[in-house]
Amino acid sequence: MTAPFLVLGLGNELFTDEGVGVVAARAFAARQIPEVDVVDGGTLGIALLPTVVDREAVLVFDAVVADDATPGEVVVLADGEVRQGRRALYSAHQLGIAEVLAAADLAGAPVPRVAAVGMVPYSLDTGYGISPEASARVEAMVDRGVEIVERWRREVTVDA
């Protein structure tokens, strides 16, 4: 059975900090929050469509490009920012999460709540594993993600 909430880790672990979203999703999974599926979406792009449909909410972890932010800064993107791609989630993925969400809308299965927690990468060099500096910031990403999911869980309970 599909959980109402999805946490989706995106990124390519072969480009150091570009894989921070996948690492953050694994750390989130260790928290074992009820009613949440955690998926390593890697660089799957549009192939994630079946994974996001029929969800109350989707939280994305990924590296994020932000002109006004410094490496290691944790950035939270609200629903509209994720859907419209105003502040780009860094992506070596062929199609980003905004396109997956748009496809879900077109398929008649819109996701009511969306947010992203990203980190500005320290390094995008070729090499497996995130940098020690990024690794030290993963728990800050996860803490923000937990706050968002817990808020959604309260909202959905109230709405039900």
C-alpha positions in Angstrom: 0.0 0.0 0.0 1.2 3.5 -0.8 1.8 5.8 2.1 0.2 9.2 1.8 3.5 11.0 2.1 6.6 10.6 0.0 10.1 11.7 0.7 12.1 11.6 -2.5 15.9 11.8 -2.6 17.3 13.1 -5.9 20.8 13.4 -7.1 23.8 11.6 -8.7 26.2 10.2 -6.1 28.9 10.1 -8.7 29.2 13.9 -8.6 30.0 14.4 -5.0 27.6 16.9 -3.4 25.1 16.5 -6.3 24.2 13.3 -4.4 23.2 15.1 -1.2 19.5 14.6 -1.7 19.9 10.8 -1.8 22.0 10.9 1.3 19.5 13.1 3.1 16.6 10.8 2.2 18.5 7.8 3.7 19.0 9.8 6.9 15.3 10.8 6.9 14.3 7.1 6.5 16.3 6.2 9.6 13.9 8.5 11.6 11.1 6.0 10.8 8.2 8.4 10.6 4.8 6.7 10.1 2.8 7.1 6.9 5.9 8.1 4.9 7.5 6.2 2.0 11.2 7.2 1.3 12.5 6.6 -2.2 15.9 7.0 -3.7 14.9 8.7 -6.9 18.5 9.2 -8.0 18.4 10.6 -11.6 15.2 8.8 -12.7 13.4 11.9 -13.9 10.1 11.3 -15.5 10.3 7.6 -14.5 9.3 8.9 -11.0 5.8 9.7 -12.2 4.2 6.4 -10.9 6.0 7.0 -7.6 4.5 10.5 -6.9 0.9 9.9 -8.0 -1.8 9.2 -5.3 0.2 11.0 -2.6 -1.1 13.7 -0.2 2.4 15.3 -0.3 5.9 15.0 -1.7 9.0 16.3 -0.1 12.1 16.4 -2.2 15.7 16.4 -1.0 18.2 17.6 -3.6 21.2 19.9 -4.2 20.0 23.4 -5.0 21.3 26.3 -7.0 20.8 29.6 -5.3 22.6 32.7 -6.4 22.2 34.4 -3.1 23.2 31.4 -0.9 26.6 30.0 0.2 27.8 26.4 0.0 26.3 24.3 2.8 23.3 26.6 3.2 20.0 24.7 3.6 17.3 26.1 1.4 13.6 25.3 1.7 11.5 25.7 -1.4 7.8 26.2 -1.1 5.2 24.5 -3.3 5.1 27.1 -6.0 8.9 27.4 -6.2 9.2 23.7 -6.7 6.4 23.4 -9.3 7.6 26.5 -11.3 11.3 25.8 -11.0 12.0 29.4 -9.9 15.0 28.4 -7.8 16.5 25.4 -9.6 17.0 22.2 -7.9 20.4 21.2 -9.2 19.9 18.4 -11.6 22.0 16.2 -13.7 18.6 14.5 -14.1 17.1 14.7 -17.6 13.8 16.0 -16.4 13.4 17.6 -13.0 10.7 17.2 -10.3 8.8 20.2 -11.7 8.2 18.3 -14.9 7.2 15.1 -13.0 4.7 17.1 -11.0 3.3 18.7 -14.1 2.9 15.3 -15.7 1.0 14.1 -12.6 -1.3 17.1 -13.0 -1.9 16.3 -16.7 -2.5 12.6 -15.7 -5.3 13.8 -13.4 -3.4 12.9 -10.3 -2.1 16.2 -8.9 0.0 16.2 -5.7 -1.7 18.6 -3.2 1.4 19.5 -1.2 5.0 19.8 -2.4 8.1 21.2 -0.9 11.9 20.7 -1.3 14.8 20.9 1.1 18.0 21.5 -0.7 21.6 22.3 0.1 23.9 24.4 -1.9 26.8 22.1 -2.9 30.4 22.6 -1.8 31.6 20.4 -4.7 30.3 18.9 -7.9 33.5 17.1 -8.8 33.4 13.6 -10.2 33.8 11.2 -7.3 31.5 8.9 -5.3 30.2 10.3 -2.0 29.4 13.7 -0.7 32.1 16.0 0.7 32.8 16.0 4.4 31.4 19.6 4.6 28.1 18.6 3.0 28.0 15.5 5.2 28.1 17.7 8.3 25.0 19.6 7.0 22.8 16.6 6.1 21.1 16.4 9.6 20.1 20.1 9.2 18.4 19.2 5.9 16.7 16.2 7.6 15.5 18.3 10.5 13.9 20.8 8.2 12.3 17.9 6.2 10.9 16.3 9.4 9.3 19.7 10.4 7.6 19.9 7.0 6.3 16.3 7.0 5.1 16.6 10.5 3.1 19.7 9.6 1.6 18.0 6.6 0.6 15.0 8.8 -1.3 17.3 11.1 -2.9 19.1 8.2 -4.1 15.9 6.5 -5.4 14.6 9.8 -7.4 17.8 10.3 -8.6 17.7 6.6 -9.7 14.0 6.8 
